[in-house]
Amino acid sequence: MSPDRYLDLLAKSLLGELYLENEFRLLYLRECVREAEAFDPALYLDIHGHPRWRAFQDLHAVGRFLDDRVENLGFPYTMIGRKRLDHLRWCVETAVGSAVPGDLMECGVWRGGAAIFMRGYLEAHGIADRDVWLADSFRGLPPPAWPQDEGLDMSAAVYPMLAVSIETVRENFRRHDLLDERVHFLEGWFRDTLPMAPIEKLAILRIDADLYESTATALRHLYPKLSPGGFLIVDDYQCIEPCQRAVDDFRGEEGIDEPMESIDWTAIYWRKSQS
Ligand SMILES: C[S@@+](CC[C@H](N)C(=O)[O-])C[C@H]1O[C@@H](n2cnc3c(N)ncnc32)[C@H](O)[C@@H]1O
């Protein structure tokens, strides 16, 4: 199979596109259990006839959930949606194609899908001199501790869906035949793991951790390790204000003036300049 064809299929698996009807069937069944909808066996089989199927499909494609409720997120391996995953693929392709030195990293991995994709990219192209790094608590977001995050409690007590154990993430890599010694897990709060992380250089730094504290900590300790020509991606810039402020503050303090580009309704990126 060609690398592109393998990566197309891997992306579909990670995004949950292969069994999308079953995702929606689960939501439908949940509503039936809650007695918010009546169970209709014919509709269950041919779920495309459900009045909300089309909306679900359209929202899923852009990494959003029905009614913007996290509990409607379902069970993909990554929540970033098609556009951001395709863009990540382009970033990796461009960095590798222009020989930007360094490993590939995600801070805030949830079920691991975006990182699995990066490991799959290396595998598909027989690239043996780059590793993949994952930083996460593997128990959800920290409760807000910094003043900039006041009132933004997304910890496991509030959003249990965002807490995914390291065993589950390892298993998700294993299922895709991509778990090996080139996948490194930094388990714990960023404030504890990132300052001492044994990472030399990065070609891709993907930050997807919502809070000001998490975003600022990842930028502070890892941006200096991003090689010139490497890509910095921030998933939540356009939808979570404290995340946006963390990025703006960092750019201001460090005098970063590379233009920031929008990826979709939430994510942004820039490419570190060569000079
Ligand atoms: C929105 S999810 C990430 C989604 C993921 N990138 C994907 O592809 O689906 C946010 C993740 O960030 C992690 N996280 C946020 N702040 C953190 C921190 N300060 N330390 C460790 N993990 C953190 C959470 O545990 C959670 O797994």
The ligand as an SDF file (V2000), in Angstrom:
LIG
                    3D

 27 29  0  0  0  0  0  0  0  0999 V2000
   -8.6430   18.8790   24.6470 C   0  0  0  0  0  0  0  0  0  0  0  0
   -7.7310   17.5350   25.2390 S   0  0  0  0  0  0  0  0  0  0  0  0
   -6.5700   17.1940   23.9630 C   0  0  0  0  0  0  0  0  0  0  0  0
   -7.1820   16.6450   22.6620 C   0  0  0  0  0  0  0  0  0  0  0  0
   -6.2030   15.8770   21.8270 C   0  0  0  0  0  0  0  0  0  0  0  0
   -5.0850   16.6960   21.3800 N   0  0  0  0  0  0  0  0  0  0  0  0
   -6.8290   15.2060   20.6350 C   0  0  0  0  0  0  0  0  0  0  0  0
   -6.1350   15.0370   19.6180 O   0  0  0  0  0  0  0  0  0  0  0  0
   -7.9780   14.7950   20.7160 O   0  0  0  0  0  0  0  0  0  0  0  0
   -6.7560   18.3260   26.4610 C   0  0  0  0  0  0  0  0  0  0  0  0
   -5.7230   17.4010   27.1360 C   0  0  0  0  0  0  0  0  0  0  0  0
   -4.7760   18.2220   27.8010 O   0  0  0  0  0  0  0  0  0  0  0  0
   -4.3840   17.6240   29.0160 C   0  0  0  0  0  0  0  0  0  0  0  0
   -3.8690   18.7240   29.8780 N   0  0  0  0  0  0  0  0  0  0  0  0
   -4.3140   20.0080   29.9100 C   0  0  0  0  0  0  0  0  0  0  0  0
   -3.5580   20.7520   30.7340 N   0  0  0  0  0  0  0  0  0  0  0  0
   -2.6000   19.9350   31.2200 C   0  0  0  0  0  0  0  0  0  0  0  0
   -1.5060   20.1350   32.1250 C   0  0  0  0  0  0  0  0  0  0  0  0
   -1.2540   21.3360   32.6630 N   0  0  0  0  0  0  0  0  0  0  0  0
   -0.7110   19.0900   32.4080 N   0  0  0  0  0  0  0  0  0  0  0  0
   -0.9470   17.8760   31.8630 C   0  0  0  0  0  0  0  0  0  0  0  0
   -1.9760   17.6120   31.0030 N   0  0  0  0  0  0  0  0  0  0  0  0
   -2.7950   18.6380   30.6820 C   0  0  0  0  0  0  0  0  0  0  0  0
   -5.6350   16.9220   29.4980 C   0  0  0  0  0  0  0  0  0  0  0  0
   -5.3340   15.8600   30.3680 O   0  0  0  0  0  0  0  0  0  0  0  0
   -6.2650   16.4420   28.1790 C   0  0  0  0  0  0  0  0  0  0  0  0
   -5.8540   15.1240   27.8670 O   0  0  0  0  0  0  0  0  0  0  0  0
  1  2  1  0
  2  3  1  0
  2 10  1  0
  3  4  1  0
  4  5  1  0
  5  6  1  0
  5  7  1  0
  7  8  2  0
  7  9  1  0
 10 11  1  0
 11 12  1  0
 11 26  1  0
 12 13  1  0
 13 14  1  0
 13 24  1  0
 14 15  1  0
 14 23  1  0
 15 16  2  0
 16 17  1  0
 17 18  1  0
 17 23  2  0
 18 19  1  0
 18 20  2  0
 20 21  1  0
 21 22  2  0
 22 23  1  0
 24 25  1  0
 24 26  1  0
 26 27  1  0
M  CHG  2   2   1   9  -1
M  END
$$$$
